[in-house]
Amino acid sequence: MNNDEITCQTDSNKNVIDKEVYERELQMCKKLSQENGGKCAWGVCQDCGVIPFLHKLHKGELLEDPKEIKKAKSGVVG
């Protein structure tokens, strides 16, 4: 692999988005999921990558294991 090649782990830094933005976006996901029966305009919550992406941007950790993703989504999407 070329060192200049972008991967899922490229720039996995903490606090790319701060805690306030992270929590606000999670609340928006929760609200939309509840109002729309587990989906929003972007798709079905169970298949969505927004929460793992927000997790990466805030905590600097890439979630790849399905169990980790499910845990991160629990309490946010139904």
Secondary structure, DSSP 8 states (H G I E B T S, - for coil): --TT---TTTT--TTSS-HHHHHHHHHHHHHHHHHTTSEETTEEGGG--HHHHHHHHHH-----SHHHHHHHHTTT--
